[in-house]
Amino acid sequence: MKSVSLVFVLMSRLEIKKGFKKVLQTIIALLPEPPKVTRAMMDYEKAMGSAMSHVLPDVRKISYVFHWAQCVWRKIRDLYVQKGAIYKCLRKIMLLSFLPAEEIPAEWERLKAQATTPALLTVTEYVDSTWNNPSAFYPPNIWSVFKKSTVRTNNDVKVLQNV
């Protein structure tokens, strides 16, 4: 699947929370007929995910492996300094997104059992609360990229954000 950017919107940071919802509603109102969207590829912007769930509730959200890895990396980078048991555990955490979504919880439980240091326990609490439970804002079925022919990032859009 190829990602094609169809709409670019300039907003201030203050407009983001309500802005995404308003933008989606405006786009839908401008269409000649209701959209037949089944999937939406997005990064982990909570406001956009929330707007998508509200405006197009039946659309399946899918994500980029790059953004998932980036979010997790921010939590683990200080621990990722020496090759050893902690390093190996962190590498396995970073690879979770390549597993089938239904296998992630069981594999995650195995990885959590290896997390015995205070630093690793902090990482496991973060992954549990943010990524790996049914009530998480982005549960495994969104960030698993197993057998998905998706692009790894939406870099074409990210490049334009820095112009």
N, C-alpha and C positions, 0 to 999 in steps of 0.2 A: 504494500500500500504506500502510496506517495502522499505526502502532506502538501497541501496547497493552501496558502493563506488567501482568504477571500475578503476579509474585512480588517481594516486597521482603525483603531480608535485611540484618540489622544485624550487622556483624562488626568486630572491632578490626583495626588494620593488621597485627598479628602473625598473625592467622588467614587473611589473604587468600590466601597462596600455596597452602595445602592446603585452605582453606575453600571456594573455588569448586568444586573437584572434589567435595568432600563434599556440598555443596549440590545440585549436579546429580545426583549418585548418589541422594541422599535423595528428590528430586522424582520421579525415574524410578521408584524403589521404591514410591512412594505412588500411582502411576498404576495404573489397572485393567488396562492393556495397554501394551506398549512404545510409545513415542511415534513418530509418523510425521513427525518434523521433517525438513525438507529444507534450510531456511536459518535462520541465526541472525544477527540484526543486533546488532552490539556495537561498543564503542569500542576503543581500542588498549591495553587492560589486558592485559599479557602473561600474567598468571596466569589470567585468564578464557579467553583464546584457547587456552592450553595445556590447561586443564581441558576445554574444549569438544572439542578434538582428541582427548583421551584418552577421555572418556566417550561422546561422540557423534562418532566419527571420520568418518562419512559426511556429516555436516552441512556445508553450504557456508557459510563465514563471509562476511558482507558488512558493510560499515562505513558510517559517516556521513561525508559530505564535510566537514562542519564539523570533526570530530575530526582527519581527515587534514591539513586546512589548518592547524589549530591546532598540530599537532606540527611541521609544516614551518615555520610562522610563528615559532615559538620559536627556530629556528635562523637565520632570516634577518632578523629585525626590526631588528637593529643596522645591517644593510647597506642597509635599505630607507628611506633618508633623502632622497636627491636623485634627481630624475628624470633618467635618463641610461641608458647601456648596462647598468650593473649592475641598475638598477631594472627595465628591460625584461626582462632575463634572469630575474630573480626572479619577475616577474609570470607569465612563461611556465611556470616551475616550479610555481607555485601552481595553474595551470590543467591540469596533467597529468591530474588525476583525472577530468576531463570527456572524455578520449579513450577509445576502445575499449581494453581491456586489452592486446590483441595489438599495438596500435600504439604503446603507451607506450615500450617499449624502443628502438625506432628513433628516435622523437622525442626521447627522453632523450639518446641519443647525439649528436643534432644540438645539443641545448642544452649538453651537456658541452663540445662543441667551442668554444662561445662563452665558456666560463668560463676566463678567462685570469688573473684576479687571485688572489692567495693566499686572500682571503676567499671568493670564489666557488668555488675549488677545495675549500675546507673544506665548503661546502654540498653540492657534488656528491659528495664522499666520504660524507657523512651519508646523502644520498638513495640512493646506490648500496648502501651496507651495510644500510640499514634498510628500504628500500621497493622497490628496483628490481633485484632479482635473484631467480632461482628459489629460492635457499636463504634468502631474507629471511623473517623471521617473518611479515610481512604483505606478500606480493608483489602486483604490480599487479592481478591478478584479484580481489583482495579490496577494494582501495580505488578502483578505477575505478567511477564511477557512470554511465558512458555508457549511455543508454537504459534506465536502471533507474528505475522509479517508486517510489523510496524516499523516506522523510522525510530531511531534511537533518541532523537531530540527534535525540537522545533526551532533549530538554530536560525533558520531564515527569518523568523520573527524576532528572536533574541538579538540578532545583529542589528536590526532596524531600531530596537529599543535604545541602543547606545548612540544613535546618530544625533 
